[in-house]
Amino acid sequence: MIDPTVTTNKGVENAEKNLEQAKHRLATEKKKANDARRRIENRHKYMMGGVVHKYFPECFSFEEGEMNEILKAALATQECKSVINAIKSRARSQAVKSAESEVNS
């Protein structure tokens, strides 16, 4: 006669254990990726703040809203827009050259 109280066996128990371990590994890897992303973002924010401070040392005396107003006006000038476009154009041409060198290699 078959025992109706037995609902699992060794294979099911091992599969459930493997599933839990895999979930834990996935959570750990997601945490590592999030930490790495946050480190990169923070490094970029520090760099941006350093650049603003370098060219605008009195920036610490302004509040966030005032800084937003200043930067919005500065970035809206035609001179600033043309510099941004020139930098984007250089970056695109460097990317194309890099891709071409990879193809040739």
Accessible surface in RSA format (square Angstrom, percent):
REM  Atomic radii and reference values for relative SASA: ProtOr
REM  Chains: A
REM  Algorithm: Lee & Richards
REM  Probe-radius: 1.40
REM  Slices: 20
REM RES _ NUM      All-atoms   Total-Side   Main-Chain    Non-polar    All polar
REM                ABS   REL    ABS   REL    ABS   REL    ABS   REL    ABS   REL
RES MET A   1   236.24 122.3 144.81  95.8  91.43 217.7 125.24 106.5 111.00 147.1
RES ILE A   2   155.95  88.7 142.33 106.0  13.62  32.8 146.76 105.7   9.19  24.9
RES ASP A   3    76.98  53.9  63.93  63.6  13.05  30.9  33.10  77.9  43.88  43.8
RES PRO A   4   110.43  80.5  82.67  75.4  27.76 100.9  92.73  76.6  17.70 110.0
RES THR A   5   110.16  78.4  84.03  85.2  26.13  62.3  80.18 107.7  29.98  45.3
RES VAL A   6   100.53  66.2  77.23  69.9  23.30  56.1  82.18  71.4  18.35  49.8
RES THR A   7   121.83  86.7  84.00  85.2  37.83  90.2  70.84  95.2  50.99  77.1
RES THR A   8    60.57  43.1  48.58  49.2  12.00  28.6  34.41  46.2  26.16  39.5
RES ASN A   9    93.04  64.2  85.44  82.6   7.60  18.3  37.73  90.8  55.31  53.5
RES LYS A  10   158.25  77.2 154.31  94.7   3.94   9.4 100.99  90.9  57.26  61.0
RES GLY A  11    47.47  58.5   0.00   N/A  47.47  58.5  37.61 103.2   9.86  22.1
RES VAL A  12    62.34  41.0  60.58  54.8   1.76   4.2  61.85  53.7   0.50   1.3
RES GLU A  13    91.18  52.4  84.57  64.0   6.61  15.7  29.83  57.7  61.35  50.1
RES ASN A  14    79.44  54.8  78.97  76.3   0.47   1.1  17.85  43.0  61.59  59.5
RES ALA A  15    58.13  53.4  48.88  75.4   9.25  21.0  53.54  75.4   4.59  12.2
RES GLU A  16    95.58  54.9  93.75  70.9   1.83   4.4  37.71  72.9  57.87  47.2
RES LYS A  17   128.28  62.6 121.18  74.3   7.10  16.9  70.20  63.2  58.08  61.9
RES ASN A  18    86.43  59.6  84.09  81.3   2.35   5.6  24.03  57.8  62.40  60.3
RES LEU A  19    96.04  53.5  91.19  65.2   4.86  12.2  95.66  67.2   0.39   1.0
RES GLU A  20   103.06  59.2  99.35  75.2   3.71   8.8  45.40  87.8  57.66  47.1
RES GLN A  21    80.01  44.7  75.45  55.1   4.55  10.8  30.67  65.3  49.34  37.4
RES ALA A  22    39.34  36.2  35.50  54.8   3.83   8.7  36.29  51.1   3.04   8.1
RES LYS A  23   111.84  54.6 105.08  64.5   6.75  16.1  66.33  59.7  45.50  48.5
RES HIS A  24   129.49  70.8 123.99  86.2   5.50  14.1  84.16  86.7  45.34  52.8
RES ARG A  25   142.71  59.9 140.35  71.5   2.36   5.6  69.50  95.0  73.21  44.4
RES LEU A  26   101.42  56.5  96.59  69.1   4.84  12.2 100.89  70.9   0.54   1.4
RES ALA A  27    59.25  54.5  49.70  76.7   9.55  21.7  54.61  76.9   4.64  12.3
RES THR A  28    51.41  36.6  46.96  47.6   4.45  10.6  43.18  58.0   8.24  12.4
RES GLU A  29    97.18  55.8  93.17  70.5   4.00   9.5  42.74  82.7  54.44  44.4
RES LYS A  30   132.13  64.5 125.11  76.8   7.02  16.7  78.55  70.7  53.58  57.1
RES LYS A  31   134.54  65.6 128.18  78.6   6.36  15.1  99.10  89.2  35.43  37.7
RES LYS A  32   119.76  58.4 114.18  70.1   5.59  13.3  73.67  66.3  46.09  49.1
RES ALA A  33    64.38  59.2  51.25  79.1  13.13  29.9  60.11  84.6   4.27  11.3
RES ASN A  34    58.93  40.6  54.59  52.8   4.34  10.4  17.26  41.5  41.66  40.3
RES ASP A  35    35.31  24.7  33.65  33.5   1.67   3.9  13.12  30.9  22.19  22.1
RES ALA A  36    35.96  33.1  35.18  54.3   0.78   1.8  35.68  50.2   0.28   0.7
RES ARG A  37   116.14  48.8 112.45  57.3   3.69   8.8  65.01  88.8  51.14  31.0
RES ARG A  38   105.48  44.3 105.48  53.8   0.00   0.0  44.80  61.2  60.68  36.8
RES ARG A  39   134.16  56.3 130.60  66.6   3.57   8.5  58.81  80.4  75.35  45.7
RES ILE A  40   109.56  62.3 108.45  80.8   1.11   2.7 108.52  78.1   1.04   2.8
RES GLU A  41    72.04  41.4  69.11  52.3   2.92   7.0  28.93  56.0  43.11  35.2
RES ASN A  42    52.68  36.3  52.53  50.8   0.15   0.4   6.29  15.1  46.39  44.8
RES ARG A  43   146.39  61.5 143.60  73.2   2.79   6.7  67.19  91.8  79.20  48.0
RES HIS A  44    99.99  54.7  95.36  66.3   4.64  11.9  64.32  66.3  35.67  41.5
RES LYS A  45   131.78  64.3 122.24  75.0   9.54  22.7  78.09  70.3  53.70  57.2
RES TYR A  46   164.10  76.6 150.31  85.5  13.80  35.9 116.79  87.8  47.31  58.3
RES MET A  47    95.54  49.5  83.74  55.4  11.80  28.1  78.24  66.5  17.29  22.9
RES MET A  48    98.42  51.0  97.47  64.5   0.95   2.3  83.12  70.7  15.31  20.3
RES GLY A  49    38.66  47.7   0.00   N/A  38.66  47.7  34.13  93.7   4.52  10.1
RES GLY A  50    41.56  51.3   0.00   N/A  41.56  51.3  35.08  96.3   6.48  14.5
RES VAL A  51    71.24  46.9  69.84  63.2   1.40   3.4  70.59  61.3   0.66   1.8
RES VAL A  52    40.56  26.7  35.55  32.2   5.01  12.1  40.56  35.2   0.00   0.0
RES HIS A  53    75.32  41.2  74.47  51.8   0.85   2.2  45.06  46.4  30.26  35.2
RES LYS A  54   143.98  70.2 116.92  71.7  27.06  64.4  76.99  69.3  66.98  71.3
RES TYR A  55   163.21  76.2 132.29  75.3  30.92  80.5 103.46  77.7  59.75  73.7
RES PHE A  56    44.36  22.2  44.08  27.3   0.27   0.7  44.36  26.9   0.00   0.0
RES PRO A  57    77.28  56.3  68.84  62.8   8.43  30.6  68.99  57.0   8.29  51.5
RES GLU A  58    96.10  55.2  86.81  65.7   9.28  22.1  49.56  95.9  46.53  38.0
RES CYS A  59    13.57  10.3   9.78  10.9   3.79   8.9   0.94   2.4  12.63  13.6
RES PHE A  60   162.09  81.1 132.12  81.8  29.97  78.0 136.42  82.7  25.66  73.4
RES SER A  61    91.54  77.4  51.71  69.0  39.83  91.8  55.47 118.1  36.07  50.5
RES PHE A  62    74.68  37.4  59.57  36.9  15.11  39.3  59.76  36.2  14.92  42.7
RES GLU A  63   132.21  75.9 125.46  94.9   6.76  16.1  46.73  90.4  85.48  69.8
RES GLU A  64   138.09  79.3 124.61  94.3  13.48  32.1  49.58  95.9  88.51  72.3
RES GLY A  65    49.67  61.3   0.00   N/A  49.67  61.3  37.08 101.8  12.59  28.2
RES GLU A  66    80.90  46.4  78.94  59.7   1.96   4.7  29.30  56.7  51.61  42.1
RES MET A  67    28.54  14.8  28.54  18.9   0.00   0.0  28.54  24.3   0.00   0.0
RES ASN A  68    85.99  59.3  81.47  78.7   4.52  10.9  25.81  62.1  60.17  58.2
RES GLU A  69   125.37  72.0 118.65  89.8   6.72  16.0  45.00  87.0  80.37  65.6
RES ILE A  70    59.66  33.9  53.89  40.1   5.76  13.9  58.41  42.1   1.25   3.4
RES LEU A  71    68.21  38.0  68.21  48.8   0.00   0.0  68.21  47.9   0.00   0.0
RES LYS A  72   158.81  77.5 149.66  91.8   9.16  21.8  99.93  90.0  58.88  62.7
RES ALA A  73    64.26  59.1  51.33  79.2  12.93  29.4  59.46  83.7   4.80  12.7
RES ALA A  74    48.86  44.9  39.00  60.2   9.86  22.4  46.29  65.2   2.58   6.8
RES LEU A  75    94.37  52.6  88.83  63.5   5.54  13.9  89.11  62.6   5.26  14.2
RES ALA A  76    59.84  55.0  43.15  66.6  16.69  38.0  46.52  65.5  13.32  35.3
RES THR A  77    67.63  48.1  59.63  60.5   8.00  19.1  62.47  83.9   5.16   7.8
RES GLN A  78   134.49  75.2 126.88  92.7   7.61  18.1  64.81 137.9  69.68  52.9
RES GLU A  79   136.47  78.3 127.59  96.5   8.88  21.1  47.26  91.4  89.21  72.8
RES CYS A  80    30.15  22.8  24.72  27.6   5.43  12.8  12.57  31.9  17.58  19.0
RES LYS A  81    97.93  47.8  96.39  59.1   1.55   3.7  47.73  43.0  50.20  53.5
RES SER A  82    55.57  47.0  48.82  65.1   6.75  15.5  38.39  81.8  17.17  24.1
RES VAL A  83    78.52  51.7  76.00  68.8   2.52   6.1  78.52  68.2   0.00   0.0
RES ILE A  84    65.59  37.3  64.54  48.1   1.05   2.5  65.40  47.1   0.19   0.5
RES ASN A  85    87.22  60.1  84.89  82.0   2.33   5.6  24.95  60.0  62.27  60.2
RES ALA A  86    50.38  46.3  40.59  62.6   9.79  22.3  48.72  68.6   1.66   4.4
RES ILE A  87    85.91  48.9  85.34  63.6   0.57   1.4  85.34  61.5   0.57   1.5
RES LYS A  88   112.34  54.8 108.82  66.8   3.51   8.4  60.60  54.5  51.73  55.1
RES SER A  89    57.58  48.7  54.87  73.2   2.71   6.2  18.10  38.5  39.48  55.3
RES ARG A  90   138.42  58.1 136.31  69.5   2.11   5.0  59.83  81.8  78.59  47.6
RES ALA A  91    55.32  50.9  47.23  72.9   8.09  18.4  50.14  70.6   5.18  13.7
RES ARG A  92   148.25  62.2 144.68  73.8   3.57   8.5  73.05  99.8  75.20  45.6
RES SER A  93    51.79  43.8  44.87  59.9   6.92  15.9  40.08  85.4  11.71  16.4
RES GLN A  94   114.85  64.2 110.17  80.5   4.68  11.1  35.36  75.3  79.49  60.3
RES ALA A  95    61.42  56.5  49.01  75.6  12.40  28.2  57.12  80.4   4.30  11.4
RES VAL A  96    84.48  55.6  81.79  74.0   2.69   6.5  84.44  73.4   0.04   0.1
RES LYS A  97   139.57  68.1 134.59  82.6   4.98  11.9  81.19  73.1  58.39  62.2
RES SER A  98    56.09  47.4  49.34  65.8   6.75  15.6  30.30  64.5  25.79  36.1
RES ALA A  99    53.46  49.2  48.49  74.8   4.98  11.3  52.65  74.1   0.81   2.1
RES GLU A 100    97.52  56.0  95.03  71.9   2.49   5.9  37.13  71.8  60.39  49.3
RES SER A 101    61.37  51.9  55.15  73.6   6.22  14.3  44.98  95.8  16.39  23.0
RES GLU A 102   127.80  73.4 110.23  83.4  17.57  41.8  41.06  79.4  86.75  70.8
RES VAL A 103   123.83  81.5  98.59  89.3  25.24  60.8 105.75  91.9  18.08  49.0
RES ASN A 104   128.17  88.4  91.73  88.6  36.45  87.8  31.26  75.2  96.91  93.7
RES SER A 105   126.49 106.9  60.99  81.4  65.50 150.9  68.17 145.2  58.32  81.7
END  Absolute sums over single chains surface
CHAIN  1 A     9749.4       8601.2       1148.3       6082.6       3666.9
END  Absolute sums over all chains
TOTAL          9749.4       8601.2       1148.3       6082.6       3666.9
